[in-house]
Amino acid sequence: MRTDTNSGTKRLGAALAVLLCWLGASAGALAQVQPLDRVVAIVDDDIILASEYQNRLRQVMENIARQNIEQPPQEVVARQVLDRLVLEHIQLRMGERAGVRISDEQLNEAMNGMASQNGMSLEQFRARVEADGGSYTAVREQVRQEMILSRVQQGNVRSRVQVTEREVDDFLASEEGQKRTAAVYHIGHLLLPLGKDATLEDEQAASTYMQSLRERLTGGDAFERFVRAPDTSRHALTGGDLGWRLASDLPSVFSDTVPALTVGAISEPVRSPSGLHLVKLFEKRGGGEQMTQQTRVRHILVKPSEIRSDEQARELAQSLRERAAAGEDFARLAREFSEDIGSALEGGDLGWTNPGQMVPEFEQVMDQTGAGELSAPFRSNFGWHVLRVEERRTEDLSDEMRRNQARNILFGQKYDDELNSWLQKIRDEAFVEIKI
């Protein structure tokens, strides 16, 4: 039930985002495939058709034009497009021989992710593609191929990349490592303008108002509402979301205040030459102490199948929950009935989990379930779950998080180098005959 947070999945997410960029406006090209005219390349026992090559070239050229950048000579782009198609066909054949398959469920999840990254529902995304004259079916097939390519690359390259603890130590000790793993703060502020020539009465009135506002915001009033719709009374607030800032990039007036805040907290009024500020820390990444609430949880997963409808799966999950509530051992029920291969033998035990580690549906129910309690059956992309929260604890994961961050940076650098070497190797080993 864990979300896939490795670098391969992130790489796929980035590839899909780029794909959306040129598919959104050029999807029509995918639907307007012309009748086969000739073969432009032979790749082992596969071929690349002129129609496929021309469509891809048109898409790439349109994408370059939309980006408002200097357009390279078309013959250069054409050669790069054909080289990329050759590599794609080699890898797709490798995936086919290795039995790599992307299920409709996995593909639907990827399509939903693409749509949500661009602020749309899947239905809105489909409508946009079709409104542009494109084929949603063709877009799905292109995404399926991208997912196969990603799996083939990960399967062949990941095992070649190793990051040692010594490399992590050296990176963290370097100037680059310290900068890239430093604390980053997402902050917003509200300002009550107050000039240097303000009287003592003005100062006191402003301070009283900002203190009362802080109490309101701490008590439940939405900070974001004041940012979006500034106060139009005589206390005319301004301000806004300052985004993510490194500690070294914080406005000097906030440099001591922000690092001392906990996530979600609002500062005491801060005086600057321009007036009085309230600062809120929305989020924080990296840096010093990272106190994280961890949950130890067990679960039972029941999957719909060809012989079990979704409703029958839900009913079985409900029956198992009632048996556990009546006193039967949850771990024994999980070993007997759970279809999560990774945890069933352990009595459904998922160990200690961190925020963001599980899929959203699972995490939401887990967070709402008290220690020692059972959840009601709930649905995720995997099937129907019943979970039991064993216990919770708060851990300082700052050092572990910094090391993981450094490890991921180093892995990404090495992965890119190794991927390029591997792509060159399979290209050299393949039989390729260019016909144009």
C-alpha positions in Angstrom: 0.0 0.0 0.0 3.1 2.2 -0.1 3.4 4.9 -2.6 6.3 4.4 -5.0 8.8 7.1 -4.1 11.9 5.9 -5.7 13.7 7.9 -8.3 12.5 5.8 -11.2 8.9 6.7 -10.4 9.7 10.4 -10.1 11.6 10.1 -13.4 8.5 8.6 -15.0 6.3 11.3 -13.5 8.5 14.0 -15.1 8.5 12.2 -18.4 4.7 12.0 -18.3 4.4 15.7 -17.5 6.6 16.5 -20.5 4.5 14.2 -22.6 1.3 16.0 -21.6 2.9 19.3 -22.7 3.2 18.3 -26.3 0.3 15.8 -26.4 -2.2 18.4 -25.2 -1.8 20.6 -28.2 -0.5 18.0 -30.7 -2.7 15.1 -29.9 -4.4 15.5 -33.2 -1.2 14.4 -34.9 -1.5 11.0 -33.1 -5.0 10.6 -34.5 -4.0 11.7 -38.1 -1.8 8.7 -39.0 -1.5 8.5 -42.7 -1.6 5.2 -44.6 1.7 3.3 -44.6 4.0 4.6 -47.3 7.4 3.2 -46.5 9.8 1.9 -43.9 12.3 4.4 -42.7 14.3 2.1 -40.4 14.8 -1.6 -39.6 15.6 -2.3 -35.9 16.4 -5.9 -35.3 13.2 -7.7 -36.3 11.1 -4.5 -36.0 10.4 -1.6 -38.3 9.8 2.1 -38.0 7.2 3.5 -40.4 7.4 6.8 -42.1 4.0 7.8 -40.7 5.3 7.2 -37.1 8.5 9.1 -37.8 6.7 12.1 -39.5 4.1 12.4 -36.7 6.8 12.4 -34.0 8.9 15.0 -35.9 5.9 17.2 -36.3 5.0 17.0 -32.6 8.6 17.9 -31.5 8.8 20.8 -33.9 5.5 22.2 -32.7 6.6 21.8 -29.1 9.8 23.7 -29.8 7.8 26.5 -31.5 5.5 26.8 -28.5 8.4 27.2 -26.1 9.5 30.3 -27.9 13.2 29.2 -28.1 15.6 29.4 -30.9 14.7 26.6 -33.3 17.6 24.3 -34.3 17.9 23.2 -38.0 15.1 20.8 -38.9 17.7 18.2 -40.1 19.3 18.2 -36.7 15.9 17.6 -35.0 15.0 15.0 -37.6 18.1 13.0 -36.9 17.6 13.2 -33.1 13.9 12.1 -33.5 14.9 9.1 -35.6 17.7 8.1 -33.1 15.2 8.3 -30.3 12.6 6.2 -32.1 15.3 3.6 -32.8 16.2 3.4 -29.1 12.5 3.3 -28.1 11.9 0.3 -30.5 14.9 -1.6 -29.1 13.6 -1.1 -25.5 10.0 -1.9 -26.3 11.2 -5.2 -27.9 13.3 -5.9 -24.7 10.2 -5.2 -22.6 8.1 -7.5 -24.8 10.6 -10.4 -24.5 10.8 -9.8 -20.7 7.1 -10.0 -20.3 6.7 -6.4 -19.2 3.0 -5.5 -19.1 1.1 -2.4 -18.0 -2.4 -3.2 -16.8 -5.4 -1.0 -17.5 -5.5 -0.2 -13.7 -1.9 0.9 -13.7 -2.4 2.9 -16.9 -5.6 4.6 -15.4 -3.6 5.6 -12.3 -0.9 7.1 -14.5 -3.5 9.0 -16.6 -5.2 10.3 -13.4 -1.8 11.5 -12.1 -1.1 13.4 -15.4 -4.5 15.0 -15.3 -4.2 16.0 -11.6 -0.6 17.4 -12.1 -2.2 19.8 -14.6 -5.1 20.8 -12.5 -7.7 18.7 -14.3 -9.9 15.7 -13.7 -9.4 12.7 -16.1 -12.7 13.6 -17.8 -11.4 17.2 -18.3 -8.1 15.9 -19.7 -9.9 13.6 -22.1 -12.2 16.5 -23.2 -9.1 18.7 -23.8 -7.4 16.1 -26.0 -10.5 15.5 -28.0 -11.3 19.2 -28.3 -7.9 19.7 -29.9 -8.8 17.1 -32.5 -6.8 14.3 -30.9 -7.4 10.7 -30.0 -7.5 9.9 -26.3 -6.9 6.2 -27.1 -3.7 7.2 -28.9 -2.6 9.3 -25.9 -3.2 6.3 -23.6 -1.1 4.1 -25.8 1.7 6.6 -25.9 1.6 6.8 -22.1 1.6 3.0 -21.9 4.8 2.9 -24.0 6.4 5.5 -21.8 5.7 3.3 -18.7 7.1 0.2 -20.4 10.3 2.2 -21.4 10.7 3.4 -17.8 10.4 -0.2 -16.4 12.8 -1.6 -18.9 15.3 1.1 -18.1 14.9 0.7 -14.3 15.2 -3.1 -14.6 18.5 -2.9 -16.5 20.1 0.2 -15.0 19.1 0.4 -11.3 21.2 -2.7 -10.3 24.3 -1.1 -11.9 24.1 2.0 -9.6 25.5 1.8 -6.1 25.8 4.7 -3.6 28.2 4.0 -0.7 27.9 5.5 2.8 31.3 7.1 2.3 30.0 8.9 -0.8 27.0 10.1 1.2 29.3 11.4 4.0 31.6 13.2 1.5 28.6 14.8 -0.3 27.1 16.0 3.0 30.4 17.5 4.0 30.8 19.3 0.6 29.6 22.9 -0.1 27.1 21.6 -2.7 25.8 18.9 -0.3 25.3 21.4 2.5 23.4 23.8 0.2 21.2 21.1 -1.4 20.2 19.5 1.9 19.7 22.8 3.8 16.4 23.7 5.3 13.8 25.1 2.8 10.8 27.0 4.2 7.4 27.6 2.6 6.2 30.8 4.2 3.6 33.5 3.9 3.2 36.9 5.6 0.7 39.6 6.4 1.9 43.2 6.7 0.2 46.1 8.5 2.0 49.1 7.0 3.5 51.5 9.6 6.0 54.1 8.7 9.1 55.2 10.7 7.4 58.4 11.7 4.5 56.5 13.3 3.5 57.9 16.8 3.6 55.9 19.9 -0.2 55.7 19.8 0.0 54.4 16.2 2.5 51.7 17.3 0.4 50.6 20.2 -2.8 50.4 18.2 -1.1 48.5 15.4 0.5 46.1 17.9 -2.8 45.5 19.6 -4.6 44.8 16.4 -1.9 42.4 15.1 -1.9 40.5 18.4 -5.7 40.1 18.2 -5.4 39.0 14.6 -2.7 36.4 15.5 -5.1 35.0 18.1 -7.9 34.8 15.6 -5.6 33.0 13.1 -4.2 30.6 15.7 -7.8 29.9 16.8 -9.0 28.8 13.5 -9.4 31.8 11.1 -7.7 30.9 7.8 -4.4 32.8 7.3 -4.8 32.2 3.5 -8.1 34.1 3.4 -6.4 37.3 4.6 -3.7 36.8 1.9 -6.2 36.3 -0.9 -8.6 39.0 0.3 -6.7 41.7 2.2 -8.5 43.6 5.0 -10.1 46.7 3.7 -10.7 48.3 7.0 -8.5 51.0 8.5 -6.0 48.2 9.2 -5.3 47.7 5.5 -3.3 44.4 5.5 -1.1 43.4 2.5 1.1 40.4 2.1 1.1 37.1 0.3 2.6 33.6 -0.2 6.4 33.9 -0.4 6.9 30.4 -1.7 9.8 28.1 -0.9 12.9 29.9 0.4 16.3 28.6 1.6 17.3 30.0 5.0 19.9 32.1 3.3 17.3 33.6 1.0 14.8 34.6 3.7 14.1 38.3 4.0 16.4 39.6 6.7 13.5 40.6 8.9 12.4 37.0 9.0 15.8 35.3 9.2 15.6 34.7 13.0 11.9 34.2 13.2 11.1 31.5 10.6 13.6 28.8 11.7 12.2 29.0 15.2 8.6 28.3 14.0 7.0 24.8 13.9 5.1 23.9 10.8 1.7 25.6 10.8 2.7 28.1 13.5 2.3 31.9 13.2 4.9 34.2 14.6 4.5 37.1 17.1 4.3 40.4 15.3 7.6 41.3 13.7 8.6 45.0 13.2 10.4 46.1 10.1 10.8 49.6 8.6 7.7 49.0 6.5 5.4 47.9 9.4 4.3 44.9 11.5 4.4 41.4 10.0 2.8 38.1 10.9 4.7 35.2 9.4 3.2 31.7 8.9 5.4 28.6 8.2 3.3 26.4 5.9 5.8 23.7 5.3 9.5 22.8 5.9 11.9 20.5 4.1 15.4 19.4 5.2 17.5 21.2 7.7 17.7 20.5 11.4 15.2 18.7 13.6 12.5 16.8 11.7 10.0 15.4 14.2 7.7 13.0 12.4 4.8 11.1 13.7 5.0 7.4 12.8 2.2 4.9 12.8 2.6 1.1 13.2 -0.3 -0.5 11.3 -1.7 -3.9 10.2 -4.1 -4.4 7.4 -6.1 -7.0 5.5 -6.5 -6.6 1.7 -9.4 -8.2 -0.2 -9.2 -7.8 -4.0 -12.0 -8.0 -6.5 -11.4 -10.6 -9.2 -13.0 -12.5 -12.1 -14.8 -14.7 -9.5 -15.4 -12.1 -6.8 -17.2 -8.8 -7.6 -16.3 -5.5 -6.0 -19.4 -5.8 -3.8 -18.4 -9.3 -2.7 -14.9 -8.1 -1.9 -16.4 -5.3 0.3 -18.7 -7.8 2.1 -15.8 -10.1 2.8 -13.8 -7.2 4.2 -16.7 -6.2 6.4 -17.1 -9.8 7.7 -13.4 -10.0 8.6 -13.7 -6.6 10.4 -16.6 -7.9 12.4 -14.7 -11.1 13.3 -11.7 -9.0 14.5 -14.0 -6.7 16.5 -15.5 -9.7 18.1 -12.1 -10.8 19.4 -10.5 -12.9 16.8 -6.8 -12.3 16.3 -6.3 -9.7 13.6 -2.8 -11.1 12.6 -4.2 -14.6 12.2 -7.1 -13.3 10.0 -4.5 -11.3 7.9 -2.3 -14.4 7.4 -5.4 -16.4 6.3 -7.3 -13.9 4.2 -5.1 -10.9 3.2 -4.1 -10.8 -0.5 -1.3 -8.3 0.1 1.6 -10.7 -0.6 4.1 -8.4 1.0 2.5 -8.3 4.5 0.2 -11.3 4.8 2.8 -13.7 6.1 3.6 -11.1 8.7 0.0 -10.9 9.9 -0.7 -7.8 7.9 2.1 -5.9 9.7 3.3 -2.9 7.6 5.8 -1.8 10.2 6.4 1.8 11.2 5.1 4.2 8.4 6.0 7.8 7.8 3.6 10.5 6.4 3.3 10.3 2.6 4.5 6.6 2.6 1.1 5.1 1.9 -1.4 5.8 -0.9 -3.7 8.7 0.0 -6.9 6.6 0.7 -5.0 4.4 3.1 -3.2 7.2 4.8 -6.4 9.2 5.4 -8.1 6.3 7.1 -5.0 5.4 9.1 -4.7 9.0 10.4 -8.4 9.0 11.4 -8.2 5.7 13.3 -7.1 5.7 16.9 -4.4 3.5 18.4 -5.8 0.0 19.1 -8.9 0.7 16.9 -10.2 -1.0 13.7 -11.2 1.0 10.6 -14.3 0.4 8.6 -13.7 -1.3 5.2 -12.4 1.3 2.7 -11.5 1.2 -1.0 -8.2 2.0 -2.7 -6.8 1.2 -6.1 -5.5 -2.1 -4.6 -8.9 -3.3 -3.4 -10.8 -3.3 -0.1 -8.9 -2.8 3.2 -9.5 -3.2 6.9 -6.7 -1.8 9.0 -5.8 -1.8 12.7 -3.6 0.9 14.2 -1.2 -0.7 16.7 0.5 2.3 18.1 2.0 5.7 17.3 5.3 7.5 18.1 7.1 10.7 17.3 10.6 10.3 16.0 13.4 12.8 15.0 14.3 11.7 11.5 16.4 14.7 10.6 19.7 12.9 10.1 18.1 10.0 8.3 16.2 12.4 6.0 19.3 14.3 5.2 21.2 11.1 4.3 18.3 9.8 2.2 18.1 13.2 0.4 21.8 13.0 -0.3 21.6 9.4 -1.3 18.8 10.2 -3.8 20.7 13.1 -5.3 23.8 11.0 -5.8 21.7 8.1 -7.1 20.1 10.4 -9.6 23.4 11.6 -10.9 24.8 8.1 -11.3 21.6 6.8 -12.8 21.7 9.4 -15.6 25.3 8.6 -16.4 24.7 4.8 -16.3 21.4 5.1 -18.4 23.3 7.0 -21.1 26.0 4.4 -21.2 23.4 1.5 -21.3 21.4 3.2 -24.1 24.6 3.6 -26.1 25.4 -0.1 -25.5 22.1 -1.5 -26.6 22.2 0.8 -29.7 25.6 -0.5 -30.6 24.5 -4.1 -30.2 21.3 -3.8 -32.2 21.0 -4.3 -36.0 19.8 -1.0 -37.3 19.4 -0.1 -41.0 18.3 3.4 -41.8 16.4 3.7 -45.0 16.3 7.5 -45.4 
